[in-house]
Amino acid sequence: MAVDFGKVAGRAALSLGAVALGAAAGATAERLVMRLSATPSSDVDLTEFYSLHGERVEVTASDGALLVGEVDRLPGSRVTIVLPHGFALNRNSWYYQRLALRDRATLVFYDQRGHGESTGVTGTHSQDYSITQLGRDLHSVINQLATDDPLILIGHSMGGMSILALVEQHPEIFGARVIGVGLISSSATSVATSSLGLPMPISRFVQSLVPGVAAAVAKGGVALSHSRWSKTDLGLLITRLYSFGSVAPIRAGEFVADMVSSTDFNILVNFLPNIYEHNTLESLEPLQQVETLVITGESDRVVPPAMSEAIIERVPGAEFVVFAESGHMVTIERHEEVNELLTGFVDRIIERLDQHED
């Protein structure tokens, strides 16, 4: 059956409008005023967030895709920490955590395929943007970049899903090579069950459009670009409402919007159906063999706390922390508290390694 690409594109625009309308309706007057009056992106200096650099590295994924990253090597490090980032972001999203952890361990950051500097498979239109493939990508990163040191994996949002895909694919390395896992604002089940902070009928309508839009993009019939709206007042409003649970500093919202706007919208649309289908809930048992920390924001509209609770139910003994008045980008919004949790988590693991050797 022929696809009416114009109609699909129109529905995509309508869905964006529905999200904007629902988001605005759900915000308080104070937040609306503060966020709509945000300083334009061009007036905000984001240089600091892109100022940390390590050894540039490249990894060839199992299907030939090029993954670009950086390694912060710490001489004498007891562990290596690998940190896959979230959807529509890039490795710079770990700015605050990088500052906190770089004197404790060797750190590995990389851009997920189609994000940042990483690409898809060159010379083919058949791209795999599944969470399953992200698990394979993480495995490639570990095998090509990580040393023989014990590993700690810390993932945010889609980065956490990448870790859970790896758990499903290679359960044997958890408790052996991997000795710690941190999951931040992530889920082991489909995020399609999330209301996105909208009335459920609107949420279901918006999400029902995703497969059709993705199919249209895949066929090359629709060229979508969000860079034109992502840094407008409306784009910033949506970004902040879905990133933060409090009135976050303007620079924080601008930083997230900058990363989102630098990610190809067509790739994002192709990822979405796979994120909706993601489900590794029945494969979490290996996490019982490692130190596990789960962090979420009470006001996360993208991955609600209930999704983190579902993980905790299947990983007895895991540490679970919920931050009040915090949204999906809790790593930025509450970075000081998150960093305190992560440094304590890493320190405990290193201490147990030392005790085991003694």
CORMO-V699127 format. One record per pair of residues at least 6 apart in sequence whose ideal C-beta (glycine too) atoms are under 8 Angstrom apart, sorted by sequence separation. I is the first residue (numbers start at 1). GAP is how many residues later the second one is. If there is no record, write none. Layout:
# CORMO-V699127
{{I | GAP} {I | GAP}}
This chain:
# CORMO-V699127
{{60 | 6} {61 | 6} {85 | 6} {101 | 6} {111 | 6} {112 | 6} {113 | 6} {114 | 6} {121 | 6} {155 | 6} {216 | 6} {229 | 6} {230 | 6} {312 | 6} {327 | 6} {59 | 7} {60 | 7} {86 | 7} {111 | 7} {113 | 7} {120 | 7} {121 | 7} {155 | 7} {166 | 7} {167 | 7} {174 | 7} {196 | 7} {217 | 7} {296 | 7} {298 | 7} {311 | 7} {323 | 7} {326 | 7} {331 | 7} {24 | 8} {27 | 8} {58 | 8} {59 | 8} {83 | 8} {85 | 8} {110 | 8} {155 | 8} {195 | 8} {198 | 8} {240 | 8} {244 | 8} {297 | 8} {312 | 8} {326 | 8} {330 | 8} {58 | 9} {59 | 9} {85 | 9} {98 | 9} {120 | 9} {142 | 9} {194 | 9} {213 | 9} {226 | 9} {230 | 9} {243 | 9} {244 | 9} {296 | 9} {58 | 10} {59 | 10} {153 | 10} {196 | 10} {243 | 10} {57 | 11} {58 | 11} {83 | 11} {98 | 11} {196 | 11} {213 | 11} {296 | 11} {309 | 11} {323 | 11} {56 | 12} {57 | 12} {296 | 12} {308 | 12} {56 | 13} {57 | 13} {114 | 13} {153 | 13} {240 | 13} {243 | 13} {295 | 13} {56 | 14} {57 | 14} {83 | 14} {167 | 14} {239 | 14} {294 | 14} {308 | 14} {323 | 14} {55 | 15} {94 | 15} {114 | 15} {138 | 15} {192 | 15} {323 | 15} {54 | 16} {55 | 16} {113 | 16} {240 | 16} {53 | 17} {54 | 17} {55 | 17} {236 | 17} {239 | 17} {294 | 17} {305 | 17} {54 | 18} {55 | 18} {91 | 18} {163 | 18} {236 | 18} {239 | 18} {294 | 18} {54 | 19} {91 | 19} {164 | 19} {81 | 20} {91 | 20} {113 | 20} {163 | 20} {321 | 20} {70 | 21} {90 | 21} {113 | 21} {236 | 21} {239 | 21} {294 | 21} {69 | 22} {90 | 22} {112 | 22} {164 | 22} {235 | 22} {160 | 23} {163 | 23} {292 | 23} {81 | 24} {83 | 24} {85 | 24} {92 | 24} {113 | 24} {134 | 24} {138 | 24} {160 | 24} {164 | 24} {294 | 24} {298 | 24} {80 | 25} {81 | 25} {83 | 25} {90 | 25} {91 | 25} {112 | 25} {137 | 25} {138 | 25} {153 | 25} {160 | 25} {161 | 25} {292 | 25} {293 | 25} {294 | 25} {296 | 25} {297 | 25} {298 | 25} {302 | 25} {303 | 25} {72 | 26} {79 | 26} {80 | 26} {81 | 26} {82 | 26} {83 | 26} {84 | 26} {85 | 26} {89 | 26} {90 | 26} {151 | 26} {152 | 26} {160 | 26} {161 | 26} {231 | 26} {235 | 26} {292 | 26} {293 | 26} {294 | 26} {295 | 26} {296 | 26} {297 | 26} {298 | 26} {299 | 26} {300 | 26} {301 | 26} {302 | 26} {319 | 26} {77 | 27} {78 | 27} {79 | 27} {80 | 27} {81 | 27} {85 | 27} {88 | 27} {90 | 27} {131 | 27} {134 | 27} {135 | 27} {138 | 27} {139 | 27} {150 | 27} {151 | 27} {152 | 27} {153 | 27} {154 | 27} {155 | 27} {157 | 27} {159 | 27} {160 | 27} {161 | 27} {230 | 27} {231 | 27} {284 | 27} {287 | 27} {288 | 27} {292 | 27} {294 | 27} {295 | 27} {296 | 27} {298 | 27} {299 | 27} {300 | 27} {301 | 27} {74 | 28} {77 | 28} {80 | 28} {84 | 28} {134 | 28} {135 | 28} {138 | 28} {150 | 28} {151 | 28} {152 | 28} {153 | 28} {154 | 28} {155 | 28} {156 | 28} {157 | 28} {158 | 28} {287 | 28} {288 | 28} {293 | 28} {295 | 28} {298 | 28} {299 | 28} {300 | 28} {74 | 29} {77 | 29} {135 | 29} {136 | 29} {150 | 29} {151 | 29} {152 | 29} {153 | 29} {155 | 29} {156 | 29} {157 | 29} {281 | 29} {285 | 29} {288 | 29} {297 | 29} {72 | 30} {74 | 30} {85 | 30} {131 | 30} {135 | 30} {139 | 30} {152 | 30} {154 | 30} {156 | 30} {230 | 30} {231 | 30} {281 | 30} {284 | 30} {297 | 30} {300 | 30} {74 | 31} {110 | 31} {131 | 31} {134 | 31} {135 | 31} {139 | 31} {155 | 31} {230 | 31} {284 | 31} {287 | 31} {297 | 31} {74 | 32} {73 | 33} {74 | 33} {108 | 33} {132 | 33} {135 | 33} {136 | 33} {281 | 33} {297 | 33} {72 | 34} {131 | 34} {135 | 34} {226 | 34} {227 | 34} {296 | 34} {71 | 35} {72 | 35} {110 | 35} {142 | 35} {226 | 35} {227 | 35} {295 | 35} {71 | 36} {297 | 36} {71 | 37} {72 | 37} {108 | 37} {132 | 37} {297 | 37} {70 | 38} {71 | 38} {108 | 38} {227 | 38} {69 | 39} {70 | 39} {226 | 39} {52 | 40} {69 | 40} {70 | 40} {225 | 40} {69 | 41} {106 | 41} {224 | 41} {50 | 42} {68 | 42} {69 | 42} {224 | 42} {226 | 42} {49 | 43} {52 | 43} {67 | 43} {68 | 43} {106 | 43} {223 | 43} {295 | 43} {67 | 44} {197 | 44} {67 | 45} {197 | 45} {224 | 45} {49 | 46} {52 | 46} {67 | 46} {112 | 46} {196 | 46} {295 | 46} {48 | 47} {52 | 47} {105 | 47} {112 | 47} {65 | 48} {68 | 48} {293 | 48} {68 | 49} {69 | 49} {217 | 49} {293 | 49} {68 | 50} {84 | 50} {112 | 50} {59 | 51} {67 | 51} {61 | 52} {66 | 52} {217 | 52} {218 | 52} {245 | 52} {293 | 52} {54 | 53} {57 | 53} {65 | 53} {66 | 53} {217 | 53} {245 | 53} {246 | 53} {65 | 54} {84 | 54} {245 | 54} {291 | 54} {54 | 55} {65 | 55} {214 | 55} {245 | 55} {65 | 56} {66 | 56} {82 | 56} {213 | 56} {214 | 56} {64 | 57} {84 | 57} {97 | 57} {291 | 57} {63 | 58} {64 | 58} {214 | 58} {291 | 58} {82 | 59} {210 | 59} {214 | 59} {242 | 59} {82 | 60} {241 | 60} {242 | 60} {291 | 61} {94 | 62} {210 | 62} {211 | 62} {82 | 63} {93 | 63} {210 | 63} {82 | 64} {63 | 65} {80 | 66} {210 | 66} {80 | 67} {89 | 67} {89 | 68} {80 | 69} {82 | 69} {84 | 69} {86 | 69} {207 | 69} {63 | 70} {67 | 70} {79 | 70} {80 | 70} {81 | 70} {82 | 70} {83 | 70} {85 | 70} {86 | 70} {87 | 70} {62 | 71} {78 | 71} {79 | 71} {80 | 71} {81 | 71} {82 | 71} {83 | 71} {84 | 71} {85 | 71} {86 | 71} {87 | 71} {61 | 72} {65 | 72} {69 | 72} {77 | 72} {78 | 72} {79 | 72} {80 | 72} {81 | 72} {82 | 72} {83 | 72} {84 | 72} {85 | 72} {86 | 72} {63 | 73} {67 | 73} {79 | 73} {81 | 73} {83 | 73} {85 | 73} {86 | 73} {256 | 73} {62 | 74} {67 | 74} {71 | 74} {84 | 74} {85 | 74} {86 | 74} {61 | 75} {62 | 75} {84 | 75} {61 | 76} {69 | 76} {83 | 76} {84 | 76} {256 | 76} {62 | 77} {252 | 77} {255 | 77} {59 | 78} {62 | 78} {84 | 78} {245 | 78} {61 | 79} {84 | 79} {246 | 79} {60 | 80} {245 | 80} {246 | 80} {252 | 80} {59 | 81} {245 | 81} {246 | 81} {252 | 81} {59 | 82} {244 | 82} {245 | 82} {244 | 83} {60 | 84} {191 | 84} {192 | 84} {243 | 84} {244 | 84} {248 | 84} {59 | 85} {190 | 85} {191 | 85} {242 | 85} {243 | 85} {244 | 85} {248 | 85} {59 | 86} {190 | 86} {242 | 86} {243 | 86} {190 | 87} {191 | 87} {246 | 87} {57 | 88} {190 | 88} {245 | 88} {189 | 89} {190 | 89} {243 | 89} {244 | 89} {188 | 90} {189 | 90} {243 | 90} {187 | 91} {188 | 91} {188 | 92} {189 | 92} {188 | 93} {125 | 95} {188 | 95} {188 | 96} {86 | 99} {79 | 100} {79 | 101} {197 | 104} {196 | 105} {181 | 106} {195 | 106} {196 | 106} {194 | 107} {186 | 108} {194 | 108} {181 | 109} {183 | 109} {194 | 109} {195 | 109} {180 | 110} {181 | 110} {182 | 110} {183 | 110} {184 | 110} {185 | 110} {194 | 110} {175 | 111} {179 | 111} {180 | 111} {181 | 111} {182 | 111} {183 | 111} {184 | 111} {185 | 111} {191 | 111} {168 | 112} {171 | 112} {174 | 112} {178 | 112} {179 | 112} {180 | 112} {181 | 112} {182 | 112} {183 | 112} {184 | 112} {185 | 112} {191 | 112} {158 | 113} {165 | 113} {167 | 113} {174 | 113} {180 | 113} {182 | 113} {194 | 113} {161 | 114} {171 | 114} {175 | 114} {193 | 114} {165 | 115} {168 | 115} {171 | 115} {174 | 115} {175 | 115} {185 | 115} {164 | 116} {167 | 116} {174 | 116} {187 | 116} {191 | 116} {158 | 117} {161 | 117} {167 | 117} {185 | 117} {186 | 117} {185 | 118} {189 | 118} {161 | 119} {164 | 119} {167 | 119} {188 | 119} {164 | 120} {167 | 120} {187 | 120} {186 | 121} {187 | 121} {189 | 121} {186 | 122} {188 | 122} {185 | 123} {187 | 123} {188 | 123} {187 | 124} {183 | 125} {186 | 125} {188 | 126} {183 | 128} {129 | 138} {129 | 141} {129 | 142} {127 | 143} {131 | 143} {185 | 143} {130 | 144} {131 | 144} {185 | 144} {129 | 145} {157 | 145} {185 | 145} {116 | 146} {131 | 146} {157 | 146} {184 | 146} {185 | 146} {116 | 147} {120 | 147} {131 | 147} {184 | 147} {115 | 148} {114 | 149} {131 | 149} {114 | 150} {115 | 152} {114 | 153} {114 | 154} {184 | 154} {114 | 156} {114 | 157} {95 | 160} {182 | 160} {93 | 163} {182 | 163} {180 | 165} {93 | 166} {180 | 166} {89 | 167} {92 | 167} {90 | 169} {180 | 169} {89 | 170} {179 | 170} {26 | 171} {88 | 171} {89 | 171} {157 | 171} {26 | 172} {88 | 172} {90 | 172} {90 | 173} {22 | 174} {23 | 174} {89 | 174} {179 | 174} {22 | 175} {23 | 175} {88 | 175} {156 | 175} {22 | 176} {19 | 177} {22 | 177} {19 | 179} {18 | 180} {22 | 180} {88 | 180} {21 | 181} {22 | 181} {87 | 181} {18 | 184} {87 | 184} {18 | 187} {19 | 187} {18 | 188} {87 | 188} {154 | 188} {15 | 190} {41 | 190} {15 | 191} {40 | 191} {15 | 194} {152 | 194} {14 | 195} {38 | 195} {41 | 195} {12 | 197} {36 | 197} {152 | 197} {11 | 198} {15 | 198} {35 | 198} {38 | 198} {150 | 199} {8 | 201} {11 | 201} {12 | 201} {35 | 201} {36 | 201} {11 | 202} {35 | 202} {38 | 202} {150 | 203} {8 | 204} {9 | 204} {8 | 205} {32 | 205} {35 | 205} {46 | 205} {35 | 206} {44 | 206} {49 | 206} {8 | 207} {9 | 207} {44 | 207} {8 | 208} {46 | 208} {3 | 209} {46 | 209} {49 | 209} {12 | 210} {27 | 210} {31 | 210} {44 | 210} {5 | 211} {39 | 211} {3 | 212} {12 | 212} {35 | 212} {38 | 212} {46 | 212} {3 | 213} {8 | 213} {9 | 213} {16 | 213} {24 | 213} {34 | 213} {41 | 213} {5 | 214} {8 | 214} {20 | 214} {23 | 214} {27 | 214} {9 | 215} {23 | 215} {26 | 215} {38 | 215} {39 | 215} {3 | 216} {5 | 216} {31 | 216} {38 | 216} {41 | 216} {5 | 217} {20 | 217} {30 | 217} {41 | 217} {3 | 218} {20 | 218} {23 | 218} {35 | 218} {19 | 219} {23 | 219} {97 | 234} {96 | 235} {96 | 236} {94 | 237} {95 | 237} {93 | 238} {97 | 238} {101 | 238} {93 | 239} {96 | 239} {100 | 239} {104 | 239} {96 | 240} {99 | 240} {97 | 241} {101 | 241} {105 | 241} {96 | 242} {97 | 242} {100 | 242} {101 | 242} {104 | 242} {96 | 243} {100 | 243} {104 | 243} {97 | 245} {101 | 245} {105 | 245} {104 | 246} {81 | 265} {79 | 267} {79 | 270} {79 | 271} {78 | 272} {79 | 274} {78 | 275} {78 | 276}}
